Every structure is written in C-alpha cells, then in structure tokens.
Amino acid sequence: MAARAGISIGSLYQYFPDKSSLIRVLAERINLHSRGCIEEGLREVHDLASLRLAFSALVDRYFEIVSARPVMRDIWSGMQADRQLLGLQIAESRIAGGMLAEAMRKVHGDAQRERIAEIEQSAFLIWELGEATIRLAIGVAPAEGAALVAAYKRMALREIAEPFED
C-alpha cells in the first residue's frame, strides 16, 4: 500500500495510528466490494437451480480473487489476531450470510417462514466456513486447494438445498 501511494512505510503510519487501523481500513474496503459482488451474484436468483448456480459462481469468483491477491491472506491473519478486527470479520460474515438467507427464503417463499432463524444460522455458518475454506485453500498446493473448494461447495449446496427438501 505504501509503495502504491509512493510513500515509505514510516510515512504510512502517519495516517494510521497502528497496524490494526490500517488492517481495518483495508478490510472495510474489501468488505464493501465483496457485498457488491454478493448482491450482484444473487440478484437473479428465482429458484433453487439459479441459487445453486449463483452460490457456486460466487465461491469460484472469490477463490479466484483471493488466489490472485495473496495479500488478502495477510489481512485475514491480522484480523484473526485482533479481537476487535475479528468482530468486524464476524459481523461481515453475518451480513453476507443474511444476503444468502434472503436468497434462500426468496426461492422457497412463505413455506419456510417458521424456519427463518434456522435458515439464517445455516447461511451465516455457510459463509463463515466458506471464508475459512478459501483461506485454507490458498495455503496449500493449488490442486489440493481446488479440491477443498469443490468439497466445500458440495457440502454447502446440500445445506442450502436442505430447507427445500422436506
């Protein structure tokens, strides 16, 4: 970031009081961009098949982005090490999970009204586990990483479809 701005690391810290502040700003920018991608990806969901396709495409897109930008792993590591930043990351997973839950409810309609809390919990967990899977996948050999992402998608898609298979 300092190199991009054409300043030294020391000068960068004139703008940010500590490393956590810098990580927070970077994470917030990434989160804002991610929300836009999720909204766009889920916009055309109208049935279970389109939800499955949209979710799979979002996971694939996220894996591609993170694979191409390994600095995101450093941001995640910094967030995991700081309690306040970890709270920010969990809050963001809740927001993304909420968008997924809304798409799940949209697909099935009122028949799942009594299971809203369960669907929201599942969607939150699906999202959080997806981020953990991507972090793991970029830390191993590429072929293993791709296999882990594929396994995660199979598991998540079963859970996404489960409320609709009564």
OpenMM code with the backbone's topology and positions (N, CA, C; nanometers):
from openmm import Vec3, app, unit

residues = "MET ALA ALA ARG ALA GLY ILE SER ILE GLY SER LEU TYR GLN TYR PHE PRO ASP LYS SER SER LEU ILE ARG VAL LEU ALA GLU ARG ILE ASN LEU HIS SER ARG GLY CYS ILE GLU GLU GLY LEU ARG GLU VAL HIS ASP LEU ALA SER LEU ARG LEU ALA PHE SER ALA LEU VAL ASP ARG TYR PHE GLU ILE VAL SER ALA ARG PRO VAL MET ARG ASP ILE TRP SER GLY MET GLN ALA ASP ARG GLN LEU LEU GLY LEU GLN ILE ALA GLU SER ARG ILE ALA GLY GLY MET LEU ALA GLU ALA MET ARG LYS VAL HIS GLY ASP ALA GLN ARG GLU ARG ILE ALA GLU ILE GLU GLN SER ALA PHE LEU ILE TRP GLU LEU GLY GLU ALA THR ILE ARG LEU ALA ILE GLY VAL ALA PRO ALA GLU GLY ALA ALA LEU VAL ALA ALA TYR LYS ARG MET ALA LEU ARG GLU ILE ALA GLU PRO PHE GLU ASP".split()
positions = [
    Vec3(0.0833, -0.1183, 0.0000),
    Vec3(0.0000, 0.0000, 0.0000),
    Vec3(0.0881, 0.1250, 0.0000),
    Vec3(0.1927, 0.1225, 0.0810),
    Vec3(0.2827, 0.2374, 0.0859),
    Vec3(0.3483, 0.2598, -0.0501),
    Vec3(0.3933, 0.1506, -0.1127),
    Vec3(0.4572, 0.1629, -0.2436),
    Vec3(0.3605, 0.2191, -0.3468),
    Vec3(0.2358, 0.1726, -0.3432),
    Vec3(0.1347, 0.2234, -0.4361),
    Vec3(0.1118, 0.3725, -0.4193),
    Vec3(0.1168, 0.4169, -0.2928),
    Vec3(0.0936, 0.5586, -0.2641),
    Vec3(0.2195, 0.6419, -0.2863),
    Vec3(0.3326, 0.5743, -0.3100),
    Vec3(0.4578, 0.6456, -0.3321),
    Vec3(0.5177, 0.7045, -0.2050),
    Vec3(0.4911, 0.6388, -0.0911),
    Vec3(0.5463, 0.6854, 0.0361),
    Vec3(0.6133, 0.5692, 0.1086),
    Vec3(0.6913, 0.6021, 0.2096),
    Vec3(0.7579, 0.4983, 0.2873),
    Vec3(0.6603, 0.4390, 0.3887),
    Vec3(0.6967, 0.3215, 0.4426),
    Vec3(0.6142, 0.2572, 0.5449),
    Vec3(0.5986, 0.3501, 0.6652),
    Vec3(0.7072, 0.4151, 0.7047),
    Vec3(0.7012, 0.5080, 0.8180),
    Vec3(0.6024, 0.6206, 0.7945),
    Vec3(0.6014, 0.6733, 0.6731),
    Vec3(0.5061, 0.7796, 0.6399),
    Vec3(0.3628, 0.7297, 0.6413),
    Vec3(0.3458, 0.6046, 0.6028),
    Vec3(0.2122, 0.5457, 0.6019),
    Vec3(0.1523, 0.5478, 0.7426),
    Vec3(0.2357, 0.5214, 0.8412),
    Vec3(0.1864, 0.5176, 0.9786),
    Vec3(0.1562, 0.6568, 1.0340),
    Vec3(0.1879, 0.7617, 0.9596),
    Vec3(0.1425, 0.8955, 0.9993),
    Vec3(-0.0085, 0.9076, 0.9789),
    Vec3(-0.0598, 0.8289, 0.8848),
    Vec3(-0.2025, 0.8323, 0.8535),
    Vec3(-0.2821, 0.7301, 0.9352),
    Vec3(-0.2133, 0.6285, 0.9841),
    Vec3(-0.2770, 0.5228, 1.0625),
    Vec3(-0.2009, 0.5077, 1.1933),
    Vec3(-0.2700, 0.5179, 1.3060),
    Vec3(-0.2009, 0.5146, 1.4349),
    Vec3(-0.1344, 0.3809, 1.4666),
    Vec3(-0.1859, 0.2716, 1.4101),
    Vec3(-0.1271, 0.1405, 1.4365),
    Vec3(-0.1644, 0.0443, 1.3233),
    Vec3(-0.1066, -0.0741, 1.3309),
    Vec3(-0.1296, -0.1742, 1.2273),
    Vec3(-0.2775, -0.2139, 1.2202),
    Vec3(-0.3441, -0.2235, 1.3349),
    Vec3(-0.4859, -0.2603, 1.3364),
    Vec3(-0.5716, -0.1607, 1.2592),
    Vec3(-0.5391, -0.0338, 1.2717),
    Vec3(-0.6147, 0.0694, 1.1995),
    Vec3(-0.5983, 0.0529, 1.0488),
    Vec3(-0.4780, 0.0233, 1.0066),
    Vec3(-0.4507, 0.0021, 0.8651),
    Vec3(-0.5261, -0.1214, 0.8151),
    Vec3(-0.5193, -0.2302, 0.8900),
    Vec3(-0.5892, -0.3527, 0.8511),
    Vec3(-0.7391, -0.3282, 0.8455),
    Vec3(-0.7925, -0.2539, 0.9408),
    Vec3(-0.9364, -0.2244, 0.9437),
    Vec3(-0.9793, -0.1519, 0.8155),
    Vec3(-0.9040, -0.0510, 0.7751),
    Vec3(-0.9392, 0.0242, 0.6551),
    Vec3(-0.9358, -0.0663, 0.5319),
    Vec3(-0.8323, -0.1492, 0.5214),
    Vec3(-0.8230, -0.2408, 0.4080),
    Vec3(-0.9380, -0.3411, 0.4089),
    Vec3(-0.9673, -0.3965, 0.5268),
    Vec3(-1.0763, -0.4942, 0.5381),
    Vec3(-1.2105, -0.4304, 0.5037),
    Vec3(-1.2335, -0.3097, 0.5498),
    Vec3(-1.3604, -0.2423, 0.5199),
    Vec3(-1.3763, -0.2190, 0.3700),
    Vec3(-1.2674, -0.1854, 0.3019),
    Vec3(-1.2742, -0.1665, 0.1558),
    Vec3(-1.3052, -0.2987, 0.0859),
    Vec3(-1.2383, -0.4038, 0.1298),
    Vec3(-1.2627, -0.5364, 0.0716),
    Vec3(-1.4065, -0.5792, 0.0979),
    Vec3(-1.4526, -0.5591, 0.2215),
    Vec3(-1.5891, -0.5984, 0.2577),
    Vec3(-1.6932, -0.5255, 0.1732),
    Vec3(-1.6732, -0.3972, 0.1525),
    Vec3(-1.7670, -0.3198, 0.0719),
    Vec3(-1.7736, -0.3742, -0.0712),
    Vec3(-1.6580, -0.4026, -0.1268),
    Vec3(-1.6519, -0.4594, -0.2615),
    Vec3(-1.7191, -0.5977, -0.2642),
    Vec3(-1.6911, -0.6789, -0.1631),
    Vec3(-1.7487, -0.8138, -0.1563),
    Vec3(-1.9003, -0.8092, -0.1494),
    Vec3(-1.9540, -0.7184, -0.0695),
    Vec3(-2.1002, -0.7059, -0.0594),
    Vec3(-2.1617, -0.6762, -0.1954),
    Vec3(-2.0986, -0.5874, -0.2701),
    Vec3(-2.1483, -0.5560, -0.4036),
    Vec3(-2.1473, -0.6781, -0.4944),
    Vec3(-2.0412, -0.7565, -0.4866),
    Vec3(-2.0327, -0.8790, -0.5676),
    Vec3(-2.1411, -0.9787, -0.5277),
    Vec3(-2.1648, -0.9923, -0.3976),
    Vec3(-2.2666, -1.0860, -0.3497),
    Vec3(-2.4043, -1.0408, -0.3941),
    Vec3(-2.4340, -0.9134, -0.3759),
    Vec3(-2.5643, -0.8607, -0.4193),
    Vec3(-2.5851, -0.8851, -0.5682),
    Vec3(-2.4833, -0.8551, -0.6467),
    Vec3(-2.4926, -0.8758, -0.7908),
    Vec3(-2.5104, -1.0235, -0.8236),
    Vec3(-2.4332, -1.1087, -0.7559),
    Vec3(-2.4396, -1.2521, -0.7826),
    Vec3(-2.5728, -1.3156, -0.7470),
    Vec3(-2.6385, -1.2643, -0.6447),
    Vec3(-2.7657, -1.3223, -0.6002),
    Vec3(-2.8880, -1.2515, -0.6586),
    Vec3(-2.8673, -1.1443, -0.7308),
    Vec3(-2.9771, -1.0620, -0.7825),
    Vec3(-3.0755, -1.1406, -0.8685),
    Vec3(-3.0282, -1.2288, -0.9519),
    Vec3(-3.1150, -1.3002, -1.0468),
    Vec3(-3.1640, -1.4351, -0.9950),
    Vec3(-3.1484, -1.4618, -0.8650),
    Vec3(-3.1953, -1.5883, -0.8086),
    Vec3(-3.3484, -1.5881, -0.8053),
    Vec3(-3.4090, -1.6953, -0.8597),
    Vec3(-3.5543, -1.7062, -0.8595),
    Vec3(-3.6022, -1.8473, -0.8276),
    Vec3(-3.5116, -1.9455, -0.8317),
    Vec3(-3.5473, -2.0823, -0.7955),
    Vec3(-3.4220, -2.1516, -0.7418),
    Vec3(-3.4379, -2.2761, -0.6962),
    Vec3(-3.3257, -2.3463, -0.6349),
    Vec3(-3.2101, -2.3650, -0.7326),
    Vec3(-3.2395, -2.3950, -0.8571),
    Vec3(-3.1329, -2.4141, -0.9561),
    Vec3(-3.0514, -2.2857, -0.9742),
    Vec3(-3.1190, -2.1724, -0.9830),
    Vec3(-3.0456, -2.0460, -1.0009),
    Vec3(-2.9695, -2.0093, -0.8737),
    Vec3(-3.0213, -2.0461, -0.7572),
    Vec3(-2.9492, -2.0218, -0.6321),
    Vec3(-2.8224, -2.1053, -0.6268),
    Vec3(-2.8329, -2.2298, -0.6645),
    Vec3(-2.7138, -2.3173, -0.6666),
    Vec3(-2.6071, -2.2621, -0.7613),
    Vec3(-2.6501, -2.2224, -0.8797),
    Vec3(-2.5546, -2.1676, -0.9768),
    Vec3(-2.4908, -2.0381, -0.9265),
    Vec3(-2.5732, -1.9507, -0.8703),
    Vec3(-2.5225, -1.8218, -0.8215),
    Vec3(-2.4245, -1.8424, -0.7072),
    Vec3(-2.4581, -1.9296, -0.6133),
    Vec3(-2.3690, -1.9545, -0.4995),
    Vec3(-2.2372, -2.0142, -0.5477),
    Vec3(-2.2432, -2.1134, -0.6340),
    Vec3(-2.1209, -2.1756, -0.6870),
    Vec3(-2.0334, -2.0737, -0.7581),
    Vec3(-2.0960, -1.9880, -0.8362),
    Vec3(-2.0206, -1.8849, -0.9086),
    Vec3(-1.9557, -1.7868, -0.8113),
    Vec3(-2.0262, -1.7502, -0.7040),
    Vec3(-1.9686, -1.6590, -0.6047),
    Vec3(-1.8470, -1.7213, -0.5367),
    Vec3(-1.8572, -1.8484, -0.4994),
    Vec3(-1.7440, -1.9168, -0.4351),
    Vec3(-1.6259, -1.9217, -0.5317),
    Vec3(-1.6524, -1.9600, -0.6562),
    Vec3(-1.5446, -1.9672, -0.7560),
    Vec3(-1.4803, -1.8299, -0.7770),
    Vec3(-1.5618, -1.7284, -0.7872),
    Vec3(-1.5100, -1.5920, -0.8094),
    Vec3(-1.4242, -1.5465, -0.6912),
    Vec3(-1.4734, -1.5726, -0.5709),
    Vec3(-1.3993, -1.5340, -0.4506),
    Vec3(-1.2655, -1.6070, -0.4441),
    Vec3(-1.2659, -1.7361, -0.4754),
    Vec3(-1.1425, -1.8146, -0.4753),
    Vec3(-1.0437, -1.7598, -0.5779),
    Vec3(-1.0925, -1.7231, -0.6951),
    Vec3(-1.0053, -1.6653, -0.7987),
    Vec3(-0.9447, -1.5332, -0.7521),
    Vec3(-1.0272, -1.4479, -0.6929),
    Vec3(-0.9789, -1.3169, -0.6473),
    Vec3(-0.8736, -1.3335, -0.5388),
    Vec3(-0.9027, -1.4169, -0.4407),
    Vec3(-0.8096, -1.4355, -0.3294),
    Vec3(-0.6817, -1.5041, -0.3773),
    Vec3(-0.6940, -1.5983, -0.4683),
    Vec3(-0.5749, -1.6645, -0.5225),
    Vec3(-0.4855, -1.5651, -0.5952),
    Vec3(-0.5467, -1.4688, -0.6624),
    Vec3(-0.4709, -1.3692, -0.7376),
    Vec3(-0.4140, -1.2592, -0.6487),
    Vec3(-0.4694, -1.2444, -0.5276),
    Vec3(-0.4265, -1.1373, -0.4365),
    Vec3(-0.3906, -1.1964, -0.2995),
    Vec3(-0.2734, -1.2598, -0.2877),
    Vec3(-0.2347, -1.3236, -0.1619),
    Vec3(-0.2274, -1.2285, -0.0420),
    Vec3(-0.2216, -1.0982, -0.0672),
    Vec3(-0.2187, -1.0027, 0.0433),
    Vec3(-0.3449, -1.0137, 0.1282),
    Vec3(-0.4523, -1.0655, 0.0697),
    Vec3(-0.5757, -1.0824, 0.1464),
    Vec3(-0.5545, -1.1802, 0.2618),
    Vec3(-0.4676, -1.2793, 0.2424),
    Vec3(-0.4355, -1.3736, 0.3499),
    Vec3(-0.3713, -1.2992, 0.4666),
    Vec3(-0.2856, -1.2027, 0.4382),
    Vec3(-0.2217, -1.1233, 0.5433),
    Vec3(-0.3245, -1.0389, 0.6184),
    Vec3(-0.4197, -0.9849, 0.5453),
    Vec3(-0.5257, -0.9059, 0.6094),
    Vec3(-0.6076, -0.9955, 0.7010),
    Vec3(-0.6452, -1.1140, 0.6533),
    Vec3(-0.7201, -1.2087, 0.7367),
    Vec3(-0.6420, -1.2459, 0.8618),
    Vec3(-0.5127, -1.2730, 0.8446),
    Vec3(-0.4304, -1.3101, 0.9601),
    Vec3(-0.4295, -1.1985, 1.0629),
    Vec3(-0.4160, -1.0759, 1.0172),
    Vec3(-0.4182, -0.9621, 1.1079),
    Vec3(-0.5521, -0.9488, 1.1779),
    Vec3(-0.6591, -0.9805, 1.1085),
    Vec3(-0.7927, -0.9720, 1.1688),
    Vec3(-0.8119, -1.0805, 1.2735),
    Vec3(-0.7600, -1.1985, 1.2487),
    Vec3(-0.7746, -1.3086, 1.3429),
    Vec3(-0.6975, -1.2823, 1.4722),
    Vec3(-0.5903, -1.2062, 1.4630),
    Vec3(-0.5049, -1.1802, 1.5788),
    Vec3(-0.5559, -1.0658, 1.6667),
    Vec3(-0.6525, -0.9904, 1.6206),
    Vec3(-0.7022, -0.8735, 1.6932),
    Vec3(-0.8509, -0.8933, 1.7228),
    Vec3(-0.8864, -0.8903, 1.8501),
    Vec3(-1.0246, -0.9199, 1.8918),
    Vec3(-1.1276, -0.8270, 1.8249),
    Vec3(-1.0982, -0.6981, 1.8173),
    Vec3(-1.1923, -0.6049, 1.7546),
    Vec3(-1.2049, -0.6306, 1.6050),
    Vec3(-1.0936, -0.6594, 1.5408),
    Vec3(-1.0987, -0.6873, 1.3973),
    Vec3(-1.1679, -0.8206, 1.3698),
    Vec3(-1.1506, -0.9157, 1.4598),
    Vec3(-1.2203, -1.0425, 1.4453),
    Vec3(-1.3714, -1.0187, 1.4524),
    Vec3(-1.4124, -0.9287, 1.5399),
    Vec3(-1.5533, -0.8925, 1.5484),
    Vec3(-1.6040, -0.8328, 1.4182),
    Vec3(-1.5210, -0.7520, 1.3528),
    Vec3(-1.5572, -0.6936, 1.2234),
    Vec3(-1.5755, -0.8033, 1.1188),
    Vec3(-1.4861, -0.9004, 1.1190),
    Vec3(-1.4935, -1.0098, 1.0236),
    Vec3(-1.6186, -1.0940, 1.0468),
    Vec3(-1.6510, -1.1217, 1.1726),
    Vec3(-1.7711, -1.1992, 1.2037),
    Vec3(-1.8967, -1.1211, 1.1627),
    Vec3(-1.8981, -0.9927, 1.1901),
    Vec3(-2.0117, -0.9088, 1.1508),
    Vec3(-2.0308, -0.9111, 0.9993),
    Vec3(-1.9219, -0.9086, 0.9261),
    Vec3(-1.9313, -0.9119, 0.7797),
    Vec3(-1.9849, -1.0466, 0.7317),
    Vec3(-1.9441, -1.1554, 0.7982),
    Vec3(-1.9980, -1.2868, 0.7627),
    Vec3(-2.1476, -1.2926, 0.7897),
    Vec3(-2.1921, -1.2249, 0.8959),
    Vec3(-2.3364, -1.2203, 0.9246),
    Vec3(-2.4112, -1.1452, 0.8138),
    Vec3(-2.3529, -1.0368, 0.7668),
    Vec3(-2.4164, -0.9591, 0.6595),
    Vec3(-2.4247, -1.0427, 0.5320),
    Vec3(-2.3134, -1.1048, 0.4936),
    Vec3(-2.3125, -1.1880, 0.3725),
    Vec3(-2.4048, -1.3080, 0.3902),
    Vec3(-2.4015, -1.3692, 0.5082),
    Vec3(-2.4923, -1.4801, 0.5363),
    Vec3(-2.6372, -1.4358, 0.5288),
    Vec3(-2.6651, -1.3135, 0.5737),
    Vec3(-2.8013, -1.2600, 0.5647),
    Vec3(-2.8464, -1.2470, 0.4207),
    Vec3(-2.7549, -1.2070, 0.3325),
    Vec3(-2.7904, -1.1969, 0.1903),
    Vec3(-2.8198, -1.3350, 0.1328),
    Vec3(-2.7406, -1.4339, 0.1736),
    Vec3(-2.7653, -1.5711, 0.1279),
    Vec3(-2.8979, -1.6218, 0.1837),
    Vec3(-2.9252, -1.5964, 0.3123),
    Vec3(-3.0517, -1.6395, 0.3735),
    Vec3(-3.1708, -1.5769, 0.3015),
    Vec3(-3.1577, -1.4509, 0.2656),
    Vec3(-3.2663, -1.3830, 0.1933),
    Vec3(-3.2912, -1.4509, 0.0582),
    Vec3(-3.1839, -1.4881, -0.0103),
    Vec3(-3.1997, -1.5579, -0.1385),
    Vec3(-3.2648, -1.6945, -0.1166),
    Vec3(-3.2272, -1.7627, -0.0075),
    Vec3(-3.2874, -1.8922, 0.0233),
    Vec3(-3.4371, -1.8767, 0.0505),
    Vec3(-3.4749, -1.7746, 0.1263),
    Vec3(-3.6169, -1.7510, 0.1560),
    Vec3(-3.6930, -1.7105, 0.0297),
    Vec3(-3.6286, -1.6312, -0.0542),
    Vec3(-3.6918, -1.5865, -0.1791),
    Vec3(-3.7269, -1.7067, -0.2665),
    Vec3(-3.6372, -1.8017, -0.2702),
    Vec3(-3.6572, -1.9194, -0.3531),
    Vec3(-3.7739, -2.0045, -0.3034),
    Vec3(-3.7857, -2.0186, -0.1732),
    Vec3(-3.8863, -2.1099, -0.1202),
    Vec3(-4.0147, -2.0418, -0.0750),
    Vec3(-4.0103, -1.9142, -0.0546),
    Vec3(-4.1319, -1.8422, -0.0182),
    Vec3(-4.1754, -1.8632, 0.1251),
    Vec3(-4.3033, -1.8488, 0.1481),
    Vec3(-4.3587, -1.8496, 0.2834),
    Vec3(-4.3565, -1.9861, 0.3512),
    Vec3(-4.3370, -2.0912, 0.2774),
    Vec3(-4.3417, -2.2251, 0.3373),
    Vec3(-4.2347, -2.2445, 0.4444),
    Vec3(-4.1283, -2.1672, 0.4390),
    Vec3(-4.0203, -2.1810, 0.5370),
    Vec3(-4.0246, -2.0735, 0.6446),
    Vec3(-4.1323, -2.0001, 0.6535),
    Vec3(-4.1419, -1.8883, 0.7484),
    Vec3(-4.1058, -1.9307, 0.8914),
    Vec3(-4.1520, -2.0491, 0.9350),
    Vec3(-4.1245, -2.0937, 1.0709),
    Vec3(-3.9792, -2.1345, 1.0913),
    Vec3(-3.9030, -2.1457, 0.9843),
    Vec3(-3.7628, -2.1875, 0.9940),
    Vec3(-3.6662, -2.0738, 0.9619),
    Vec3(-3.7116, -1.9505, 0.9704),
    Vec3(-3.6273, -1.8362, 0.9343),
    Vec3(-3.4978, -1.8331, 1.0155),
    Vec3(-3.5074, -1.8495, 1.1469),
    Vec3(-3.3870, -1.8445, 1.2319),
    Vec3(-3.2893, -1.9548, 1.1942),
    Vec3(-3.3400, -2.0729, 1.1669),
    Vec3(-3.2544, -2.1853, 1.1279),
    Vec3(-3.1850, -2.1565, 0.9941),
    Vec3(-3.2596, -2.1024, 0.8996),
    Vec3(-3.2021, -2.0693, 0.7689),
    Vec3(-3.0952, -1.9609, 0.7839),
    Vec3(-3.1218, -1.8609, 0.8666),
    Vec3(-3.0229, -1.7544, 0.8883),
    Vec3(-2.8969, -1.8082, 0.9536),
    Vec3(-2.9109, -1.8986, 1.0500),
    Vec3(-2.7932, -1.9574, 1.1138),
    Vec3(-2.7135, -2.0397, 1.0138),
    Vec3(-2.7825, -2.1198, 0.9343),
    Vec3(-2.7136, -2.2007, 0.8330),
    Vec3(-2.6395, -2.1126, 0.7336),
    Vec3(-2.7058, -2.0072, 0.6873),
    Vec3(-2.6434, -1.9184, 0.5885),
    Vec3(-2.5210, -1.8491, 0.6469),
    Vec3(-2.5291, -1.8037, 0.7723),
    Vec3(-2.4150, -1.7420, 0.8400),
    Vec3(-2.2991, -1.8416, 0.8488),
    Vec3(-2.3293, -1.9635, 0.8907),
    Vec3(-2.2252, -2.0657, 0.9031),
    Vec3(-2.1674, -2.1021, 0.7666),
    Vec3(-2.2528, -2.1141, 0.6666),
    Vec3(-2.2045, -2.1432, 0.5310),
    Vec3(-2.1051, -2.0367, 0.4873),
    Vec3(-2.1382, -1.9106, 0.5123),
    Vec3(-2.0500, -1.8028, 0.4688),
    Vec3(-1.9183, -1.8041, 0.5456),
    Vec3(-1.9267, -1.8194, 0.6761),
    Vec3(-1.8048, -1.8207, 0.7584),
    Vec3(-1.7152, -1.9380, 0.7210),
    Vec3(-1.7738, -2.0548, 0.7007),
    Vec3(-1.6952, -2.1712, 0.6608),
    Vec3(-1.6369, -2.1542, 0.5202),
    Vec3(-1.7079, -2.0832, 0.4361),
    Vec3(-1.6553, -2.0567, 0.3021),
    Vec3(-1.5290, -1.9732, 0.3083),
    Vec3(-1.5296, -1.8710, 0.3916),
    Vec3(-1.4095, -1.7884, 0.4057),
    Vec3(-1.2950, -1.8694, 0.4633),
    Vec3(-1.3244, -1.9538, 0.5622),
    Vec3(-1.2208, -2.0389, 0.6201),
    Vec3(-1.1666, -2.1371, 0.5162),
    Vec3(-1.2550, -2.1899, 0.4335),
    Vec3(-1.2125, -2.2829, 0.3284),
    Vec3(-1.1201, -2.2137, 0.2289),
    Vec3(-1.1555, -2.0941, 0.1894),
    Vec3(-1.0715, -2.0207, 0.0935),
    Vec3(-0.9342, -1.9915, 0.1544),
    Vec3(-0.9319, -1.9510, 0.2823),
    Vec3(-0.8026, -1.9272, 0.3490),
    Vec3(-0.7179, -2.0531, 0.3484),
    Vec3(-0.7802, -2.1670, 0.3777),
    Vec3(-0.7082, -2.2941, 0.3759),
    Vec3(-0.6629, -2.3277, 0.2342),
    Vec3(-0.7507, -2.3094, 0.1391),
    Vec3(-0.7223, -2.3473, 0.0007),
    Vec3(-0.6046, -2.2705, -0.0589),
    Vec3(-0.5876, -2.1443, -0.0210),
    Vec3(-0.4742, -2.0700, -0.0777),
    Vec3(-0.3446, -2.0986, -0.0026),
    Vec3(-0.3535, -2.1723, 0.1086),
    Vec3(-0.2344, -2.2059, 0.1855),
    Vec3(-0.1745, -2.3410, 0.1512),
    Vec3(-0.2427, -2.4157, 0.0638),
    Vec3(-0.1938, -2.5486, 0.0244),
    Vec3(-0.1627, -2.5477, -0.1247),
    Vec3(-0.1168, -2.6607, -0.1751),
    Vec3(-0.0865, -2.6725, -0.3186),
    Vec3(-0.2135, -2.6423, -0.3994),
    Vec3(-0.1978, -2.5814, -0.5177),
    Vec3(-0.3147, -2.5426, -0.5974),
    Vec3(-0.4152, -2.6544, -0.6242),
    Vec3(-0.3690, -2.7736, -0.6573),
    Vec3(-0.4624, -2.8831, -0.6859),
    Vec3(-0.5414, -2.9211, -0.5609),
    Vec3(-0.4747, -2.9258, -0.4471),
    Vec3(-0.5442, -2.9571, -0.3226),
    Vec3(-0.6415, -2.8448, -0.2863),
    Vec3(-0.5992, -2.7203, -0.3065),
    Vec3(-0.6864, -2.6071, -0.2783),
    Vec3(-0.8138, -2.6124, -0.3605),
    Vec3(-0.8000, -2.6421, -0.4885),
    Vec3(-0.9179, -2.6515, -0.5757),
    Vec3(-1.0092, -2.7655, -0.5300),
    Vec3(-0.9511, -2.8774, -0.4880),
    Vec3(-1.0313, -2.9907, -0.4399),
    Vec3(-1.1045, -2.9543, -0.3100),
    Vec3(-1.0388, -2.8794, -0.2221),
    Vec3(-1.1035, -2.8369, -0.0978),
    Vec3(-1.2215, -2.7439, -0.1262),
    Vec3(-1.2036, -2.6520, -0.2193),
    Vec3(-1.3121, -2.5599, -0.2556),
    Vec3(-1.4279, -2.6383, -0.3166),
    Vec3(-1.3981, -2.7360, -0.4013),
    Vec3(-1.5038, -2.8177, -0.4616),
    Vec3(-1.5792, -2.8964, -0.3538),
    Vec3(-1.5077, -2.9510, -0.2565),
    Vec3(-1.5727, -3.0254, -0.1477),
    Vec3(-1.6604, -2.9320, -0.0642),
    Vec3(-1.6097, -2.8126, -0.0363),
    Vec3(-1.6895, -2.7157, 0.0387),
    Vec3(-1.8187, -2.6825, -0.0362),
    Vec3(-1.8083, -2.6595, -0.1667),
    Vec3(-1.9277, -2.6253, -0.2449),
    Vec3(-2.0295, -2.7386, -0.2398),
    Vec3(-1.9838, -2.8627, -0.2506),
    Vec3(-2.0777, -2.9756, -0.2438),
    Vec3(-2.1501, -2.9770, -0.1091),
    Vec3(-2.0748, -2.9588, -0.0005),
    Vec3(-2.1354, -2.9603, 0.1332),
    Vec3(-2.2311, -2.8429, 0.1512),
    Vec3(-2.1865, -2.7239, 0.1129),
    Vec3(-2.2689, -2.6037, 0.1298),
    Vec3(-2.3964, -2.6118, 0.0456),
    Vec3(-2.3841, -2.6610, -0.0754),
    Vec3(-2.5018, -2.6707, -0.1625),
    Vec3(-2.6041, -2.7694, -0.1077),
    Vec3(-2.5574, -2.8758, -0.0422),
    Vec3(-2.6524, -2.9679, 0.0221),
    Vec3(-2.7280, -2.8960, 0.1332),
    Vec3(-2.6583, -2.8153, 0.2117),
    Vec3(-2.7228, -2.7426, 0.3210),
    Vec3(-2.8159, -2.6334, 0.2663),
    Vec3(-2.7732, -2.5685, 0.1616),
    Vec3(-2.8581, -2.4645, 0.1002),
    Vec3(-2.9872, -2.5267, 0.0485),
    Vec3(-2.9790, -2.6468, -0.0088),
    Vec3(-3.0968, -2.7126, -0.0641),
    Vec3(-3.1812, -2.7790, 0.0434),
    Vec3(-3.1240, -2.8148, 0.1554),
    Vec3(-3.1935, -2.8912, 0.2593),
    Vec3(-3.3256, -2.8309, 0.3034),
    Vec3(-3.3347, -2.7003, 0.3294),
    Vec3(-3.4640, -2.6477, 0.3722),
    Vec3(-3.5748, -2.6687, 0.2685),
    Vec3(-3.5363, -2.6950, 0.1460),
    Vec3(-3.6328, -2.7075, 0.0392),
    Vec3(-3.6676, -2.8538, 0.0105),
    Vec3(-3.5995, -2.9450, 0.0795),
    Vec3(-3.6210, -3.0886, 0.0549),
    Vec3(-3.6840, -3.1515, 0.1773),
    Vec3(-3.8065, -3.1180, 0.2057),
    Vec3(-3.8784, -3.1749, 0.3219),
    Vec3(-3.9552, -3.2995, 0.2857),
] * unit.nanometer
topology = app.Topology()
chain = topology.addChain("A")
for resn in residues:
    res = topology.addResidue(resn, chain)
    for name in ("N", "CA", "C"):
        topology.addAtom(name, app.Element.getBySymbol(name[0]), res)
